[in-house]
């Protein structure tokens, strides 16, 4: 292979401009031309990139539907986790379920619980105003785990990439967009809340020339819809130039990638504004243009998987729902909000069944994202081999505001550093405070060697982890 072709093959982005002046940047997957002779690393032996993300949902779990009866590597997926097996049994080897870990006792609110679940920190000052009486001060002294990784990898995707991407699915919560934060205050990374917004964030590079007066500034999707064109029309010249230096297999891979992007773009162009979760009482009628949460999450998953596969980003936060989410899952035949009517009524068998349905839907979305990454070839494996995603909620049992037996589900192999495929339960589930160690284990697994994670000077004692859980590591 000539050095010219290798230089060409290392390009990860196609660029162009539409007639309106809208700039377009399209990411590329790893092609064979970008790899070493063995296909195990990038050219010049640079390692394949690792990725890290968080997946958060509000209002906890139903323990009896979440925790399997077996531990170790020979375990059966529980009811809540069954969507992984239904979608593809091969996903089980990428799953690492951690149960039986606890946070140190705290006041029972959802707000501190979120801070503990994703950063092992929270300012527990009691306030009489400023968000209402109670323990509702929003400050988390330590950053969320995705931000720790983002800061360590800052600039890794180059000037055309993004250090992190943030997205959300349901918005029916006063704490929407509060699942990723900077240390020491109220600074949150606001998520893209619609497929249209995420599409623009990933592929638009602004305007090379000023748009027409009254135009949609930086709204790439609005421009392509108005022109009845694709963003790919802007990069046709770059596509032709790249193809001339590719082998047969890489040309097929590139064509498949571009066709998939065009199909996704066309689907989003045809979708009206997503259903407003706060107002949703009935499932949208067929053909109405509104999206169910399942359909919305699948579009968002495809966009996020593209961003990860094409090295547009290596870090993300995914907020299915915020804590205290009151989304009404009418599409599942459920009446009433998820927080008050379902999660705080779990002594009612009917509401327990509602909770089971909701958790299967949420885990189905998580499994769908995982399968998209598993199905994306990379080197001698796939993208999920080099990714680690950490899923959790702010509570274990939200009905009791419980910090014990906290739910954690890691998915991915992190480049071979995680002993995936197992259900690991803490040997002392009643007496430990090891939940922060799960966070530290995940961060170190992707190569970010922080010395400690969490809050050392909490009013409730040291919440800082300095040791990982060796049973989860290879």
N, C-alpha and C positions, 0 to 999 in steps of 0.2 A: 504494500500500500504506500503510495507516495506521500511525502510530507505535505504537499499541497492539499491532497484529499483529507489528510488527518486534520489540518487546520480548518478546512471547510467543515468537517464533521463535528468539530467541537462547538460549533455555534448552537446556542440554545434558544435563540429568538429570531423570528422573522419580523420585519418592520416595513411599514408602508403608510400611505396617506390616501384617504378618499377625496373625491373631487371637492367636497365641502371644506377640506382642510383638516378633517378629523384624523388624528394620528392613531395607528393601530400597532400593537405589539402582540405577537402570537408565540407562545412558548412551545418548545419541542420536547418530546420524550427522549430518553437515552437511546441512541441508535448504535448499531454495531461498530460503525466507523469511529465512534467516540471512545471505544473500549480498548484495553490492551489485548495482546494476542490470545490470552486465555479467557477473555470475557468476564473476568472477575473484578476488574477495577477500570477506572477511566484511563485514557492514554497518559503516559508518563507515570503510571502507577498511582495516580491520585485515587483515594478510596471513593467508592460510590457514596453519595450523600446520605446522611441519616435525617430523618424527619421526626418531629414531635408535635403532638397536639393533645388538647383536652376536650372532652365531651361531657357537658354538664346538663343535668335535668333537675327540675325542682320537685320538692315534696317527697323525696325518699322512695322507699320500697315497701313491699310486703314480704317480711322475712321468710315466711313459709313457702313463698313462691320464688324466692331469690336464691336461697342457700341450698345447694345439693346435699344429699345425705352422704355421698362418698367424697373422699379427699384423694390427693395424689394425682397420678396421671391416668388412672382408670376410673373416670367419673362420668356420670350422666348429667347432661345439661338440665337445669331446672326449668320450670314453666316460663319464668321471665326471660331466660336465655335461649329458649327453644328456637326463636327465629334464626339464630346462627346456623343451627343444624338444618332447619327447613330450607334456608337459602342455599347453603353448600356445606355438607359435613366436613369438607377439608378445612373450614375455618377454625374448627376446634383446636387444631395444632398451633394456632396463633393466639389462642385465648389463655390468659392467666388470671384466674379469678382469685381474689384475696378476700377472705372473710375473717371475722373474729378479732379484728383490730379496733381499738378504741381511741378516742381523743380523751384528754383529761377532762374531768367534769367542768361544765360551764353553765351559764344561764341558758334557758331553754329556747331562745329566739332563733328564727331562721337567719337573721343577719349575721350574728357571730358564727353560726354554723357554716355558712358559706365561706367565710374567711378562713375557718379552720380546715375545711375540706380541700381548699385549693391553695392555701399558703401556710397553714398552721399558725395563723396569727389573727389577732383582732384586738382593737381598743375597746375594752369592755366598760367604758365609762357610762354611768347612768345619766341620762339627760331628760329634762322636763319638757323641752320644746325641740325644735330642729328635727323634724320627722316624727314628732309625737312622743309622748311619755314612754319611757322604757329603755331597754338596751338596744337602741337603734342607731347608734353612732356608726357611720359608714366606714370609718378609717381602718385600714388594714396596714399595720406597720411594715409588713413584708410583702413583696410582690407575689402575684400568682405564679404558679410553676411555669406556665407558658412564657411569661415575661422573663423569668430567670434564664430559660434556654434561649429566648430571642436575643437577650443582651449578650450572651456568650457567642452567638453566631452572627452578630450584626454585620451586615454587608456581604454575607457568604454567597448570596444569589446574584451579586453584581448590581450595576446601576439600573438594569431593566427589571430586576426582581423586587420582591417586597420582603422585609424582615419578618413580617407576620401578617396573617389574614384572620379576620374575626367575622363570624356570621351567627345569625340566630334564626329560629324557626317560628315559635309562638311568641307573641308580644304582650299577652294579657297578664301583666304583672307590674306593680309599681317599681320593681327592681330590674326591669328589662335592661339588658346591656351591662349588667354588673358582674360578669363572670370572668373578666380579665382586667387586671389593674396594675398600676405602678405603685411603688412603695410609698407609704407615708401620708396618704390622704385620700382625696376624692377623685383622683384621675383614672378614669376607666377608658379602655379601648373600645370604642363604640362599634358594634357589629353592623355588617350589611344585613338588612332584614328582608330583602326580596331577591329572587333570582336576577331581576333586571339590574339591581344595584350591584350585586356581586359580579355579574357579567361585565359591567362597565369598569368596576375596580380592577378586574383582572386583565382586560384587553385594551382599554383605552389609554393612550399616552397623551391625552389632551388634544389641543389644536395646534398644528404646525403653522397654519395661517388663521387669522381671526375669523370666527364664524360670522355668518350673515346676521344682521341685527334681528333680534327676536328669536334667534336659533336656540337650540338646547345645548348650552355650554357643557362640554365634557360628557354629554350623554350619547355615547357611541351607539347604543342600541336604538335610540330615537332616530339617529341619523341614518343607520342602515335600513330601518323600517321605512322611513320616509323615501329613501332612494330605491326601495325594493331590491336591495343588494345584500351581500354578505360582507362581513369584515375581511373575509379571505380575498375579496376582489382587490383590496388595497395591497396585498402582499404577493400577488401572482408573480411579479417579477422576481422576488426573492425565492419563491417556491421553485420556479424554473431553474434559477441559477444553482440552487442547492441540489436539485435532483440530478443535475449533470455530473455531480461528483459522487453520487451514491451507487452502491451495488444494488442488486435486484431485491434482496431481502429488506434492505433499508428503504428502498423506494416503496415497497408494499406497506411497510410499517408507517411511513410518512403519509401515504395516501389514506390508510385506515384512520390515522390520527386526525387528518384534516376533514375527512368525511364525517367522523364522529363529532367534531367541533361544529361543522355546518348543521348537522341534524339538531344538535343541542341549541345552537343559535336560533334556528328556525322555530323550534318548539317554544323558546322563550319569547320570540317576537309575536307569537300567536296568543300568548297568555295575557289576559287582562290583569288588572291589579289583583293581587292575592286577597283572599277573603280576610276581612278584619276580624281577628280572633276575639276581640272583646265583644263584638256585636253578633258573633256567630251563634245562632240557636238551632239552625237546621243545616244538614249537609247541602252544599251547593247543587243546583240542578245541573244535569248533564248539558254541556254546551254553553254554560253560563260564563265561562272564562275564569271562574274562581277556582282556586286550588284547595284541595284538601291538604292537611298537614303531611300526609304520606306523599302525595304528589309533589308538594313543595319541597320536602326534604330530599326527594330523589333528584330533582333538578339541582338543588344546592349541592348535593353530594357529587353529582357529575362535574359541576364546576370546580368544587374543591379538589376532587381527585385529579382533575386536569392540572390545577395549579401545583399540586404536590408532585405529580409525575413529571411535569415539565420544568421543575425547579424554579417556578415563579416564586414559590415560598417554601420554606422548610419548617415553619412553625405556624400553628393555628389554634384558635379557641373556637369551640362549637357550642353554642348555647341552644340546646333544644328548647328549654324553658327555664326561666329564672326561678329563684326561690319564691314561694308563695304564689306561684302561677295559678291564675283562676281561669285558664283556658277551658272552654266547654268542649269536650270531645264528642260532639254530636255525631260525627262521622262513625263513631263506634256505638251509637245508640245510647250514649250516656247523657243524662241531664245534670245540670249543676256544675259548679266550678271544681277544678282539680284540687285546689287547696282546701277550702272550707267544707264543701259538700261531699268530697270523696275522701281525701287524706285525713281529715279530722273526724271521720265517721266510720273508722275501720272496725268498730265493734259490730257493725251492721254487715251481715253476710253478703247482702246485695252490693254494698259498697266495696267489699273485699273483691268481689268478682269484677267490678268496675276497675279497681286498681290493677288487677291482673291484665285486663284488656289494654289499659294504658301502657303498662310496662312492656307488654309484647310489641306494641306499636313503636315505642321509643327504642327498644333494643333492635327492632327490625330496621330502623333507620341507621343505627350504629353498625349493624351487620352489613347493610347495603354499602355503606362507605368502605368498610373493610374489604368486601368482595371486589369492589371496583379497583382497589389498590392491589389486591392479590392477583387479579386478572390482568394487571399491567406488567408486561415483561420488563426486566431490568437486569442487565448482565447475565449471570447464569441462574438468576432467580426472578423475583418480582419485587415491586415497590414495597409491599407489606413486609417483606423480609428485612427491609432497611428502615422501617417506621415503627414508632411506638406511640400508641394512643392511650390516654388515661381517662377512663369514664368514672364519674362519681356524681353524687347528689349532695345537697347540703346536710341532709339528715339520713339516718338509718330509718327509724320508724318516725315519720313526720307526725303521726297522730299523738305521740308522746314527746315530740321534740327530742328524740333520743340520739346521743352521740356514741352509743355503744354498738359494736358489731357493724362498723361503717362499711358501706358498699364501695368496692373498687373493682373495676374490670379493665385490665390492661389487654390491648390487642396489638399484635405485631411482634417481630423478633428483634428489633433494634440493632440490626446488623449481626445478630448471633449472640447477644449478651444477656438475653432473658431466657430463662428456663420455661418456655411457653408450653401450653398444652396441659396445664395442671390446675387443680383447685387446691390452693394452699390455705389452710386454716390455722390461725395462731394457736400454739399448744396451750396457752393460758387465756382463753377468750374473755374470762371474767376479770382478770387482774392486770392486764397490760394497758399501756397508753402508746401503742406502737403505730398508730395511724400516720403520724408524720414521717415515719421511716419508709412507708410505701411511696410517698412523694419523693423522698431523697433517692430511693432505689431507682425510680423511673428517670429522674434527672441524670443521675450518674450513668444509667444504662445507655443513654445516647451520647455519652462522652463528655458531659459537662461536669467537671470534677470540682464542684463546690464543696467546701469543708463542712458546712452545716446548712440546714434549711429550717426555717421557722422562727418563732419568737422566743428569745432567751429570757426576756424580763416581763413575761405576762403577769398580770395581777393574780392569776390562778396557778402560777408556777412556771417552770421552764417547759415550753412547748417546742423546743428545738431538737431536731434529730441530727445526730452526728454519725450514726451507723446505719448501714443498709440492712436489708433482709437477705441473708446469704442464700436461703432456700429458693429465692426467685432469680438468682444469678447463675450464669454459666461460668 
